[in-house]
């Protein structure tokens, strides 16, 4: 495709302008909308999506928010993930981590596999983002909105250059708490945190497709969104957002080659440690600009607790083992080994979930944010919305906002986050499943902190 052909369609009445910012010989793609004279809002989303195209619903909803006309909205591609990017191996930078192919095959890479240093999420990505903004677009300060990998890049940039942030809203990404032994819970059918070591190998694309289409090894899509969107008519807004998520596993081999450059240089454990590492003289927990975390409401619901759930029959599991359905490879065995439930009779496997939904709990035994927020289910492992303790603490610590689009979970005294929001009826890809809900959460936070830096 000719680079000049790339365009974002009008979305919810909002138009986008595509720009290219050259930094060190690479043309970084960005999209802009909103008031060109307004205060900048910079958006960067995750790795396994079209960074600009799949952000358009959120950006458009932010532009249409009552406060939207005050802002210039800029969406930036995760650095070097454009389809025309070239991998530049310098011969001196080696992989920091080994890879993993399920169930337990270690692919030796650490210290021996040459990589492109520009994909390093501690140095390359954050430096590229800073150069795009300050050098290419003339932006010295902005409100920042990140999701997943976009958070890692923003975390590292804003820890070193906190003066750039008017506020920072980060979503679906861990913080400072992750115990290494939690990774061993996989053997019990509990999946916590992203599998970076798998992402560093060619085993990840099949895993992603199986999770998106067959809910194995766990569910990655909010059940309510699957019910609404999987059967929506082609050409409708719902269907386009559904297709955006489903298409993440079908991107080109070349695209996955690019993403592997990232995950050979980053690790979930290390990312958490970086946020409190003061050895460089700065870290994000020591900054003081307004910061908000947002998470999908449907994180860590047990498959059996999804409304309408019933056990998958052994006959259907066996049929899947021999090629029926959407789950492929090793992940067919997960349905035999772990609990698998059908929550809705949808086409193909879209109503099926193994084990649980999501991988980032914000309460209980495996809370990713225990120092930040009040615990709504102490000691709990999965959501139990009917449990009296859950109900009591939810009523005590959670407040619904913006006509139910999101909720605010009470933060602890001394927390780094000023606000922690729960996005209604969403799971990991909150900004695609419920873009209006995320837009209201972020825009309300931005508006409430518009005084900062002035």
Secondary structure as UniProt FT lines:
FT   HELIX           3..5
FT   TURN            12..13
FT   STRAND          17..23
FT   TURN            24..25
FT   STRAND          26..34
FT   TURN            36..37
FT   STRAND          39..44
FT   TURN            51..52
FT   HELIX           53..55
FT   HELIX           56..64
FT   TURN            66..67
FT   HELIX           68..70
FT   STRAND          71..76
FT   TURN            79..80
FT   TURN            83..84
FT   STRAND          99..101
FT   TURN            102..104
FT   STRAND          105..107
FT   TURN            110..112
FT   HELIX           117..119
FT   TURN            121..123
FT   HELIX           124..130
FT   HELIX           131..136
FT   STRAND          142..147
FT   HELIX           149..160
FT   HELIX           162..164
FT   STRAND          165..171
FT   HELIX           180..188
FT   HELIX           196..199
FT   TURN            202..203
FT   HELIX           204..214
FT   HELIX           223..229
FT   TURN            230..231
FT   TURN            234..235
FT   HELIX           237..246
FT   HELIX           247..250
FT   HELIX           253..263
FT   HELIX           268..274
FT   TURN            275..276
FT   TURN            279..280
FT   HELIX           284..286
FT   STRAND          290..296
FT   TURN            297..300
FT   STRAND          301..302
FT   HELIX           303..305
FT   TURN            307..308
FT   STRAND          310..311
FT   HELIX           314..321
FT   TURN            322..323
FT   TURN            329..330
FT   HELIX           331..337
FT   STRAND          340..342
FT   TURN            348..351
FT   STRAND          352..354
FT   STRAND          356..357
FT   TURN            365..366
FT   TURN            368..372
FT   TURN            378..379
FT   TURN            385..386
FT   HELIX           388..397
FT   STRAND          398..401
FT   HELIX           402..404
FT   STRAND          406..409
FT   TURN            413..414
FT   STRAND          419..423
FT   TURN            424..425
FT   HELIX           430..433
FT   HELIX           435..448
FT   TURN            449..453
//
